[in-house]
Amino acid sequence: MKRYLCFAILLVAGLSLSGQSHQDVLLFSDQSYTGTARSHAMGNAFGALGADMTSIHINPAGLGVYRTFSMSATTGLGMREISAYYQGNKTIDFAGNFNLTSFGLVSPAKRNPKGDWRRVNYAFTYNKTNVFKSSSDVSGYNEQSSLVDVFLDYAQGVSIDNLNQFYEGGAFWVDLIDLEVDTAGEWIDNGAYFREVEAGQYQRKITNTTGSMGEFQISYAGSYKEKLYIGASVGMSTIDYLKETYYQESDFSDTLSTVQNFYIRDDLYTSGAGLNLKIGGILRVNDQLRLGLTWHSPTFYNMQDEWQMKIDAQHQLYDSAYSYTHTSPYGIYNYEVVTPMKIITSAAVVLNKKLILSGDLEFMDYTTMQLNGNDYDYFEEQNREIANTYTSTYNTRLGAELNLSPFVLRAGYAKYGNPIFRYEGAHMYESYNIDYKTERQSWSVGIGKRNQYSYIDFAYSFTENAQTDLMYNDLYVESTKLVDSYQKIMLTLGWKF
């Protein structure tokens, strides 16, 4: 089992980011709030405001601000552009998505206008926390190395029966690497492999991801003398993630080899569900100032990975063309992921009931992430990587709203800290102080219209960040720079009764 667990690391070093590794924990811990158009337009800086379906997921005390029965639904249209820079070549790919980003129902449970506890509300809400829809296309001519180099290194000293059939074993069965044969034509199974083609070829890797993360939440909150709002919630988070990686090498300069090209497809499907708890409060200091404080527990996920690899190699000997294909077994593995807790401090200023200025400061310690499974030694190693690789961060969200009744104008900004402490290619160790690596930033604007019993909101946002990726193992190939730009348009319809 441990050998197949190592498939995760092999793919990190080879083709794709797979599951059961510390990078996997980071992927599912790095969430944001999509939510309603109003909250999105204000940078999701809603921890001290309340009375919004997204605000309940940021600070459940915001539920206590509601005075009436309320319901809303939000849809979003997104477009992601990823620019890739590799071997002096730039490629651009696009991916779009349309989905339901938020819905919710708020209902008063108790009202007592003359008592200390003026009201108690409960709510059932849903908020999308991550959208994985993306596509990247990386290509270029590499004279220095080939993925065959990596296959050869992993195979050396290993018998045929012990080759990893998800990786270098596939390369052996399609004749990218091989063994000498004896006089009877049988392989000499001594682990002394050799390569069938020398480096110097065109390379291309296409990565498509789909799926999303979302959170269903049941919340309960109350208002104490309209001065203090206290709330708590239980959330169930879900993960649905599919990653398809296509890799190709062709146009080899080695004219003496029979290898003309080879093609690999890796499919990884990850699903999971987890639980978390949130507790928060909002203090209404006066009519102008509100302060908020929230604690989010870690989310405890039960996860399942399913994966398979297929490799196909085209050969030609003289005028005869032939091909070999290898399909790996179907891998399934269950494990657990624990994300970091969050502490959010918030403040909001309301001026003349016309202008709102709000801000959230969110703290997360990524060194507390955990990965657990049956193979204790492997997961213990991954947890040490987490402690040594990542750091704590602060995420900042700012928002503004101008009420020009019945229309409302909004703007927001958010900056999410870089959780990586040090980086070295596939294994994240060398300094991440490179000029194109930036923290994720988002700019947003919006407009809304308020009626007595209904409202409609629109929002637009632009988010950008840069990161590095690898065509395969960092010992053989330089990193690829990826610039990720994401635009989103959102619409919310809401009703009050």
C-alpha positions in Angstrom: 0.0 0.0 0.0 2.8 2.4 0.9 4.2 2.1 -2.6 0.9 3.3 -4.1 0.7 6.0 -1.6 4.0 7.2 -3.0 2.2 7.7 -6.3 1.0 11.0 -4.9 4.5 12.3 -4.5 5.6 10.8 -7.8 2.9 12.7 -9.6 3.8 15.9 -7.8 7.4 15.3 -9.0 6.2 14.2 -12.4 3.0 15.4 -14.0 0.2 16.6 -11.7 -0.8 17.6 -8.2 -2.4 14.5 -6.8 -4.1 13.7 -3.5 -2.7 12.4 -0.2 0.0 15.0 0.0 0.5 18.3 1.9 -0.2 20.2 -1.3 -3.6 18.5 -1.3 -4.3 19.9 2.2 -3.4 23.4 1.0 -5.6 23.1 -2.0 -8.7 22.4 0.2 -7.7 24.8 2.9 -7.3 27.8 0.7 -11.0 28.9 0.5 -12.8 32.2 0.0 -16.3 33.4 0.3 -18.2 33.7 -3.0 -21.7 34.2 -1.6 -24.1 37.0 -2.4 -23.6 39.8 -4.9 -23.8 42.4 -2.1 -21.1 40.8 0.0 -18.9 40.0 -3.0 -19.1 43.6 -4.2 -17.8 44.8 -0.8 -14.9 42.4 -0.8 -16.8 40.1 1.6 -15.9 42.5 4.4 -19.0 41.6 6.4 -17.9 40.3 9.7 -19.3 43.3 11.6 -22.3 44.1 9.5 -24.6 41.1 9.3 -28.1 40.8 7.7 -26.6 39.0 4.6 -26.5 35.3 3.7 -22.8 35.4 3.2 -22.2 37.4 6.5 -23.7 34.4 8.4 -20.8 32.2 7.1 -18.2 34.8 8.0 -19.7 35.6 11.4 -22.9 33.8 12.6 -23.7 36.7 14.9 -24.7 38.6 11.8 -27.9 36.4 11.8 -29.1 38.3 14.9 -29.2 41.5 12.9 -32.1 40.3 10.8 -35.5 41.7 11.8 -37.7 39.8 9.4 -38.1 36.5 7.5 -35.7 36.7 4.6 -34.6 34.5 1.7 -32.2 35.0 -1.3 -30.5 33.1 -4.1 -27.3 34.1 -6.0 -25.9 32.9 -9.3 -22.5 33.6 -10.8 -20.8 33.6 -14.2 -17.0 33.2 -14.1 -14.2 33.3 -16.6 -10.7 32.2 -15.8 -7.6 33.0 -17.9 -4.3 31.2 -17.2 -1.2 32.5 -18.9 1.7 30.0 -18.9 5.4 30.8 -19.5 7.7 27.8 -20.2 11.0 27.5 -22.2 10.6 31.1 -23.5 7.1 30.2 -24.8 3.8 31.8 -23.6 0.4 30.1 -24.0 -3.0 31.3 -22.8 -6.0 29.1 -22.0 -9.6 29.9 -20.8 -12.3 28.2 -18.8 -15.8 29.4 -17.9 -18.3 28.4 -15.3 -21.9 29.2 -14.3 -23.2 28.1 -10.9 -25.3 28.7 -7.9 -23.1 30.5 -5.4 -25.4 31.1 -2.5 -28.9 30.6 -1.2 -30.5 30.9 2.2 -33.5 31.1 4.4 -33.7 33.2 7.7 -36.6 32.9 10.0 -37.4 34.5 13.4 -37.7 31.9 16.2 -38.6 34.3 19.0 -39.4 38.0 19.3 -39.6 40.1 22.5 -39.3 43.8 21.7 -39.5 44.8 25.4 -37.1 42.1 26.7 -33.4 42.1 27.0 -33.2 39.4 24.3 -35.1 41.2 21.6 -35.2 38.3 19.1 -33.7 35.0 18.2 -33.3 33.8 14.6 -32.3 30.6 12.9 -31.1 30.1 9.3 -30.3 27.5 6.8 -27.7 28.7 4.2 -25.4 27.6 1.5 -22.2 29.3 0.4 -19.8 28.2 -2.4 -16.2 28.5 -1.0 -14.2 27.5 -4.0 -14.6 26.9 -7.8 -12.0 24.6 -9.4 -13.0 25.2 -13.0 -9.7 26.0 -14.9 -7.6 25.1 -17.9 -3.9 25.6 -18.5 -1.9 24.8 -21.5 1.9 24.7 -21.2 4.2 23.9 -24.1 7.7 24.4 -25.4 10.8 22.7 -26.9 13.2 21.3 -24.3 16.7 20.3 -25.3 17.9 19.5 -21.8 15.6 16.8 -20.4 12.6 14.5 -21.0 10.0 12.9 -18.7 11.7 9.6 -19.8 14.6 10.8 -17.5 12.3 10.7 -14.5 10.9 7.3 -15.4 14.4 5.9 -15.8 15.5 7.2 -12.4 12.5 5.8 -10.6 12.9 2.4 -12.3 16.6 1.9 -11.6 17.3 -1.0 -9.3 13.7 -2.1 -9.2 12.5 -5.5 -10.6 9.7 -5.6 -13.1 7.1 -6.9 -10.7 7.8 -4.0 -8.3 7.6 -1.1 -10.8 4.9 1.4 -9.9 2.2 0.7 -12.5 0.9 4.2 -12.0 4.2 5.7 -13.1 7.5 4.2 -14.3 5.9 0.8 -14.8 3.7 2.2 -17.6 6.9 3.6 -19.3 8.4 0.2 -19.3 5.4 -1.6 -20.8 5.3 1.0 -23.7 9.0 0.8 -24.4 10.1 4.2 -23.2 12.5 2.4 -20.9 13.7 -1.2 -21.3 15.9 -4.0 -20.0 18.5 -6.1 -21.9 17.4 -9.6 -22.9 19.3 -12.9 -22.7 19.9 -15.3 -25.5 16.4 -16.8 -25.1 14.8 -13.4 -25.6 13.8 -13.0 -21.9 14.4 -9.8 -20.0 17.4 -9.7 -17.7 15.4 -8.6 -14.6 18.3 -7.0 -12.7 17.0 -3.4 -12.4 19.5 -2.1 -15.0 17.1 -0.1 -17.2 18.1 2.0 -20.2 16.2 4.7 -22.1 14.8 4.1 -25.6 15.0 7.8 -26.6 17.3 10.7 -25.9 16.2 14.1 -24.7 15.5 17.0 -27.1 11.7 17.2 -28.0 8.6 19.3 -28.0 6.6 19.0 -24.7 3.0 19.9 -23.9 0.9 19.6 -20.8 -2.8 20.5 -20.6 -4.4 20.5 -17.1 -8.2 20.7 -16.7 -9.9 21.0 -13.3 -13.6 21.0 -12.5 -15.7 20.9 -9.4 -16.2 23.1 -6.4 -16.3 23.3 -2.6 -19.4 24.5 -0.7 -20.7 24.8 2.8 -24.2 24.0 4.1 -24.8 25.8 7.4 -27.4 25.8 10.2 -27.1 28.9 12.4 -28.7 30.3 15.5 -28.2 33.8 16.8 -29.8 36.4 19.0 -29.9 40.2 19.7 -29.3 41.4 23.2 -30.8 44.9 23.6 -29.8 45.7 20.0 -26.2 46.2 21.4 -24.7 42.7 21.3 -25.4 40.0 18.7 -24.2 36.5 19.5 -24.4 33.5 17.1 -23.2 30.0 16.5 -23.4 27.6 13.6 -22.6 24.1 12.5 -21.4 23.7 8.9 -21.1 20.7 6.6 -18.5 21.3 3.9 -18.3 19.3 0.7 -15.6 18.8 -1.9 -16.0 17.6 -5.5 -12.8 17.9 -7.5 -11.7 16.4 -10.8 -8.3 16.9 -12.3 -7.4 15.7 -15.8 -3.8 16.0 -16.9 -2.7 15.4 -20.5 1.0 15.2 -21.3 2.8 14.7 -24.6 6.3 14.6 -26.0 6.9 14.5 -29.7 9.3 15.7 -32.5 12.3 14.0 -30.9 15.7 15.0 -32.2 16.9 11.5 -31.6 16.5 10.1 -35.1 18.0 6.7 -34.1 15.2 5.9 -31.7 12.0 4.1 -32.7 10.0 6.4 -30.4 8.0 9.0 -32.3 5.9 10.4 -29.5 4.2 9.4 -26.3 1.0 10.5 -24.6 -0.1 10.3 -20.9 -3.4 10.9 -19.3 -3.8 11.2 -15.6 -7.3 11.3 -14.0 -7.8 12.2 -10.3 -11.2 12.5 -8.7 -11.4 13.7 -5.1 -14.5 13.8 -3.0 -15.0 14.7 0.6 -17.3 15.9 3.4 -16.4 17.6 6.6 -17.8 19.4 9.7 -16.9 22.6 11.4 -18.2 25.0 14.2 -18.3 28.8 14.2 -18.9 31.1 17.1 -19.1 34.9 16.8 -20.2 38.2 18.3 -20.9 41.7 17.0 -20.9 44.7 19.4 -22.8 47.7 18.4 -20.8 50.4 20.2 -23.1 53.2 19.0 -25.1 54.0 15.9 -21.9 54.6 13.9 -19.5 51.9 15.0 -19.8 48.1 15.1 -17.1 45.6 16.1 -17.0 41.9 15.3 -15.0 38.8 16.5 -15.4 35.3 15.1 -13.8 31.9 15.6 -14.0 29.2 13.0 -13.0 25.7 14.1 -10.9 23.5 11.8 -12.9 21.6 9.2 -12.5 17.8 9.7 -12.8 16.1 6.3 -13.2 12.5 5.3 -11.7 12.2 1.8 -11.6 9.7 -1.0 -9.2 9.7 -4.0 -9.8 7.8 -7.2 -7.1 7.8 -9.9 -5.9 6.1 -13.0 -3.1 6.6 -15.6 -3.0 5.7 -19.3 0.1 5.9 -21.4 0.4 5.4 -25.1 3.7 5.4 -27.2 4.0 5.5 -30.9 7.0 3.8 -32.5 8.3 3.4 -36.0 11.0 0.9 -37.2 12.0 1.6 -40.8 8.6 1.8 -42.6 6.7 -0.1 -39.9 4.6 1.9 -37.4 3.3 0.4 -34.2 2.2 1.5 -30.7 1.9 0.2 -27.2 -0.6 1.2 -24.5 -0.6 0.7 -20.8 -3.5 1.4 -18.4 -2.8 1.4 -14.7 -5.0 -0.3 -12.1 -7.9 1.8 -10.7 -6.7 3.3 -7.5 -8.9 4.2 -4.5 -7.8 5.5 -1.1 -9.5 7.0 1.9 -7.9 9.5 4.2 -8.6 12.5 6.4 -7.8 16.2 6.1 -7.9 18.9 8.8 -7.9 22.5 7.7 -6.6 25.4 9.8 -8.9 27.3 12.2 -9.7 31.0 11.6 -9.9 34.0 13.8 -11.6 37.1 12.3 -11.7 40.6 13.7 -14.0 43.0 12.0 -15.1 46.7 12.2 -17.7 48.7 10.4 -18.6 52.4 10.4 -22.0 53.6 9.4 -22.2 57.4 8.6 -25.7 59.0 8.4 -27.2 55.7 7.3 -25.8 56.6 3.8 -22.2 55.4 3.8 -20.8 52.1 5.2 -17.1 51.4 5.5 -16.1 47.9 6.7 -13.1 45.8 7.1 -12.1 42.2 8.2 -8.8 40.9 9.2 -8.6 37.1 9.1 -5.8 35.0 10.7 -5.0 31.5 9.6 -2.1 29.3 10.7 -1.4 26.9 7.8 1.2 25.0 9.9 -1.7 23.4 11.8 -3.1 21.6 8.7 -3.1 17.8 9.1 -3.2 14.8 6.8 -4.1 11.4 8.3 -4.5 7.9 7.0 -3.7 4.2 7.6 0.0 4.5 6.6 1.3 6.2 9.7 4.9 6.8 8.5 3.9 8.3 5.2 1.4 10.7 6.7 3.7 11.6 9.5 6.2 12.6 6.9 3.6 14.8 5.1 2.7 16.5 8.4 6.3 17.3 9.0 6.4 18.8 5.5 3.4 21.0 6.5 5.1 22.2 9.6 8.3 23.1 7.7 6.8 24.4 4.5 3.9 26.7 5.5 3.3 29.7 7.7 0.6 31.8 9.2 -1.1 34.5 7.2 -3.4 37.4 7.5 -6.2 38.0 4.9 -7.5 41.5 4.6 -11.0 42.5 3.2 -12.2 46.0 2.8 -15.6 47.3 1.6 -17.7 50.4 1.0 -21.4 51.0 0.3 -23.1 54.3 -0.6 -26.9 54.4 -0.2 -28.5 56.6 -2.9 -32.0 55.2 -2.2 -33.4 53.3 -3.9 -30.0 52.4 -5.5 -26.9 51.4 -3.7 -23.3 51.6 -5.0 -20.6 49.3 -3.7 -16.8 48.6 -4.0 -14.4 46.2 -2.3 -10.8 44.9 -2.1 -9.4 41.7 -0.7 -5.8 40.5 -0.3 -5.1 36.9 0.8 -1.7 36.2 2.3 0.8 33.7 0.8 0.8 30.5 3.0 4.1 29.1 1.6 7.1 29.8 3.8 9.7 28.3 1.5 9.6 26.7 -1.9 11.7 24.3 -3.9 10.0 23.2 -7.1 7.8 20.1 -6.6 8.6 19.8 -2.9 8.3 23.5 -1.8 11.6 24.3 -0.2 13.4 27.2 -1.8 12.7 30.9 -1.2 9.4 32.0 -2.6 10.7 35.5 -3.1 10.4 35.6 -6.8 9.2 38.7 -8.6 6.1 37.1 -10.2 4.8 35.3 -7.1 2.1 37.5 -5.5 -0.5 37.2 -2.9 -4.0 36.7 -4.3 -5.8 40.1 -4.7 -9.3 40.9 -5.7 -11.1 44.1 -6.7 -14.9 44.4 -6.9 -17.7 46.7 -7.6 -21.5 46.4 -7.5 -24.9 48.0 -7.6 -28.2 47.2 -6.0 -31.8 48.3 -5.8 -33.8 48.1 -2.6 -37.6 47.8 -2.5 -39.9 47.4 0.5 -40.1 43.6 0.2 -37.5 42.6 -2.3 -34.0 43.6 -3.6 -31.7 42.9 -6.5 -27.9 43.1 -6.5 -25.2 42.9 -9.1 -21.5 42.5 -8.6 -18.3 42.2 -10.7 -14.9 41.1 -9.4 -11.4 40.7 -10.8 -9.0 38.4 -9.0 -5.3 37.8 -9.9 -2.4 35.8 -8.5 0.7 34.1 -9.9 2.3 30.8 -9.0 4.8 28.2 -10.2 4.1 24.8 -11.6 6.3 22.0 -13.0 6.1 20.1 -16.3 7.6 17.3 -14.2 10.4 16.7 -11.7 12.2 19.9 -10.6 15.6 18.2 -10.8 15.3 18.1 -14.6 13.1 21.0 -15.7 12.7 24.7 -14.8 9.5 25.9 -13.2 6.6 27.2 -15.2 5.2 30.6 -14.3 1.4 30.6 -14.3 -0.6 33.9 -14.0 -4.2 33.3 -13.0 -6.8 36.0 -13.8 -10.4 35.4 -12.8 -13.4 37.6 -13.6 -16.9 37.0 -12.1 -20.3 38.5 -12.5 -23.0 37.8 -9.9 -26.7 38.3 -9.5 -28.7 38.1 -6.2 -32.5 38.1 -5.9 -33.9 38.5 -2.4 -37.2 38.8 -0.5 -38.2 40.1 2.9 -41.5 39.3 4.7 
